[in-house]
Amino acid sequence: MSKRCTKSDPPRVKKPPPLPSIDELIAESRALGMNDVAKAFERVRYLESPKGQKALERRERRLSRL
């Protein structure tokens, strides 16, 4: 008789906890007195907005002409 080789299940990978929203990060950094970090997060929030995306596209077109 031949022995069956049974493989054990691969170890389960734990998912990392969800990231906080950008608004939560801004509020927390302001509460801790890190206003420069809060301004950077606000810039990221702006660049992710539709208005910010249009601004990035205009900038890319302008730079490609150089």
WOBELHU-V403447 format. One record per helix or strand. SS is the DSSP state (2 for helix, 1 for strand). FROM is the first residue (numbers start at 0). TO is the last residue. If there is no record, write none. Layout:
# WOBELHU-V403447
ss=SS from=FROM to=TO
ss=SS from=FROM to=TO
This chain:
# WOBELHU-V403447
ss=2 from=21 to=30
ss=2 from=34 to=47
ss=2 from=49 to=63
